[in-house]
Protein backbone atom coordinates (compact mmCIF):
# COMPACT_ATOMS: atom_id res chain seq x y z
CA UNK A 1 0.00 0.00 0.00
CA UNK A 2 1.39 3.38 -0.98
CA UNK A 3 1.20 6.52 1.14
CA UNK A 4 -1.86 8.66 0.41
CA UNK A 5 0.31 11.42 -1.04
CA UNK A 6 1.35 9.11 -3.90
CA UNK A 7 -0.81 8.49 -6.94
CA UNK A 8 0.13 5.20 -8.64
CA UNK A 9 -1.27 4.16 -12.01
CA UNK A 10 -0.52 0.78 -13.59
CA UNK A 11 -0.51 0.10 -17.33
CA UNK A 12 -0.16 -3.22 -19.17
CA UNK A 13 2.37 -3.43 -22.03
CA UNK A 14 1.40 -4.00 -25.66
CA UNK A 15 1.51 -7.57 -26.99
CA UNK A 16 4.94 -6.98 -28.54
CA UNK A 17 6.41 -5.93 -25.18
CA UNK A 18 4.72 -8.58 -22.99
CA UNK A 19 7.66 -11.04 -23.21
CA UNK A 20 9.92 -8.34 -21.70
CA UNK A 21 7.73 -6.00 -19.62
CA UNK A 22 5.37 -7.06 -16.82
CA UNK A 23 3.86 -3.63 -16.22
CA UNK A 24 4.43 0.12 -16.39
CA UNK A 25 3.87 2.15 -13.22
CA UNK A 26 3.42 5.91 -13.19
CA UNK A 27 4.03 7.37 -9.72
CA UNK A 28 3.20 10.96 -8.89
CA UNK A 29 3.57 12.75 -5.53
CA UNK A 30 1.77 15.98 -4.75
CA UNK A 31 3.41 16.41 -1.32
CA UNK A 32 6.73 15.26 0.09
CA UNK A 33 6.40 11.65 1.24
CA UNK A 34 8.42 8.50 1.91
CA UNK A 35 7.63 5.24 0.11
CA UNK A 36 8.80 1.85 1.42
CA UNK A 37 9.65 -0.59 -1.38
CA UNK A 38 9.75 -4.29 -0.58
CA UNK A 39 12.30 -6.58 -2.28
CA UNK A 40 11.21 -8.16 -5.57
CA UNK A 41 12.73 -10.44 -8.20
CA UNK A 42 12.06 -8.13 -11.19
CA UNK A 43 14.50 -5.81 -12.89
CA UNK A 44 13.12 -2.26 -12.77
CA UNK A 45 13.98 0.73 -14.96
CA UNK A 46 13.03 4.02 -13.31
CA UNK A 47 12.81 7.35 -15.13
CA UNK A 48 12.30 10.48 -13.01
CA UNK A 49 10.12 12.84 -15.04
CA UNK A 50 10.19 15.74 -12.60
CA UNK A 51 10.97 16.66 -9.03
CA UNK A 52 13.46 14.87 -6.81
CA UNK A 53 13.78 11.36 -5.32
CA UNK A 54 16.18 10.59 -2.48
CA UNK A 55 17.24 7.07 -1.43
CA UNK A 56 17.30 6.94 2.37
CA UNK A 57 17.96 3.19 2.67
CA UNK A 58 21.64 3.05 3.59
CA UNK A 59 21.60 5.51 6.47
CA UNK A 60 23.04 8.28 4.30
CA UNK A 61 20.57 9.87 1.95
CA UNK A 62 21.56 10.35 -1.69
CA UNK A 63 19.60 11.89 -4.52
CA UNK A 64 18.83 9.49 -7.35
CA UNK A 65 19.76 10.39 -10.93
CA UNK A 66 17.13 10.94 -13.65
CA UNK A 67 17.26 7.25 -14.66
CA UNK A 68 18.11 4.14 -12.63
CA UNK A 69 18.17 0.39 -13.19
CA UNK A 70 17.78 -1.91 -10.19
CA UNK A 71 17.28 -5.60 -9.54
CA UNK A 72 16.94 -8.09 -6.72
CA UNK A 73 17.47 -6.65 -3.24
CA UNK A 74 17.72 -8.31 0.16
CA UNK A 75 16.18 -5.51 2.17
CA UNK A 76 13.46 -2.88 1.83
CA UNK A 77 14.28 0.44 0.25
CA UNK A 78 13.02 3.82 1.47
CA UNK A 79 12.58 6.52 -1.16
CA UNK A 80 11.70 10.11 -0.31
CA UNK A 81 9.67 11.90 -2.98
CA UNK A 82 9.78 15.72 -3.02
CA UNK A 83 6.72 17.84 -3.76
CA UNK A 84 5.45 17.43 -7.34
CA UNK A 85 7.65 14.48 -8.30
CA UNK A 86 6.77 12.07 -11.10
CA UNK A 87 8.44 8.79 -12.01
CA UNK A 88 7.86 6.10 -14.64
CA UNK A 89 8.80 2.52 -13.70
CA UNK A 90 9.23 -0.23 -16.28
CA UNK A 91 9.00 -3.59 -14.50
C-alpha positions as CSV (number, residue, x, y, z in Angstrom):
1,X,0.0,0.0,0.0
2,X,1.4,3.4,-1.0
3,X,1.2,6.5,1.1
4,X,-1.9,8.7,0.4
5,X,0.3,11.4,-1.0
6,X,1.4,9.1,-3.9
7,X,-0.8,8.5,-6.9
8,X,0.1,5.2,-8.6
9,X,-1.3,4.2,-12.0
10,X,-0.5,0.8,-13.6
11,X,-0.5,0.1,-17.3
12,X,-0.2,-3.2,-19.2
13,X,2.4,-3.4,-22.0
14,X,1.4,-4.0,-25.7
15,X,1.5,-7.6,-27.0
16,X,4.9,-7.0,-28.5
17,X,6.4,-5.9,-25.2
18,X,4.7,-8.6,-23.0
19,X,7.7,-11.0,-23.2
20,X,9.9,-8.3,-21.7
21,X,7.7,-6.0,-19.6
22,X,5.4,-7.1,-16.8
23,X,3.9,-3.6,-16.2
24,X,4.4,0.1,-16.4
25,X,3.9,2.1,-13.2
26,X,3.4,5.9,-13.2
27,X,4.0,7.4,-9.7
28,X,3.2,11.0,-8.9
29,X,3.6,12.8,-5.5
30,X,1.8,16.0,-4.7
31,X,3.4,16.4,-1.3
32,X,6.7,15.3,0.1
33,X,6.4,11.7,1.2
34,X,8.4,8.5,1.9
35,X,7.6,5.2,0.1
36,X,8.8,1.9,1.4
37,X,9.7,-0.6,-1.4
38,X,9.8,-4.3,-0.6
39,X,12.3,-6.6,-2.3
40,X,11.2,-8.2,-5.6
41,X,12.7,-10.4,-8.2
42,X,12.1,-8.1,-11.2
43,X,14.5,-5.8,-12.9
44,X,13.1,-2.3,-12.8
45,X,14.0,0.7,-15.0
46,X,13.0,4.0,-13.3
47,X,12.8,7.4,-15.1
48,X,12.3,10.5,-13.0
49,X,10.1,12.8,-15.0
50,X,10.2,15.7,-12.6
51,X,11.0,16.7,-9.0
52,X,13.5,14.9,-6.8
53,X,13.8,11.4,-5.3
54,X,16.2,10.6,-2.5
55,X,17.2,7.1,-1.4
56,X,17.3,6.9,2.4
57,X,18.0,3.2,2.7
58,X,21.6,3.1,3.6
59,X,21.6,5.5,6.5
60,X,23.0,8.3,4.3
61,X,20.6,9.9,1.9
62,X,21.6,10.3,-1.7
63,X,19.6,11.9,-4.5
64,X,18.8,9.5,-7.4
65,X,19.8,10.4,-10.9
66,X,17.1,10.9,-13.6
67,X,17.3,7.3,-14.7
68,X,18.1,4.1,-12.6
69,X,18.2,0.4,-13.2
70,X,17.8,-1.9,-10.2
71,X,17.3,-5.6,-9.5
72,X,16.9,-8.1,-6.7
73,X,17.5,-6.7,-3.2
74,X,17.7,-8.3,0.2
75,X,16.2,-5.5,2.2
76,X,13.5,-2.9,1.8
77,X,14.3,0.4,0.3
78,X,13.0,3.8,1.5
79,X,12.6,6.5,-1.2
80,X,11.7,10.1,-0.3
81,X,9.7,11.9,-3.0
82,X,9.8,15.7,-3.0
83,X,6.7,17.8,-3.8
84,X,5.4,17.4,-7.3
85,X,7.7,14.5,-8.3
86,X,6.8,12.1,-11.1
87,X,8.4,8.8,-12.0
88,X,7.9,6.1,-14.6
89,X,8.8,2.5,-13.7
90,X,9.2,-0.2,-16.3
91,X,9.0,-3.6,-14.5
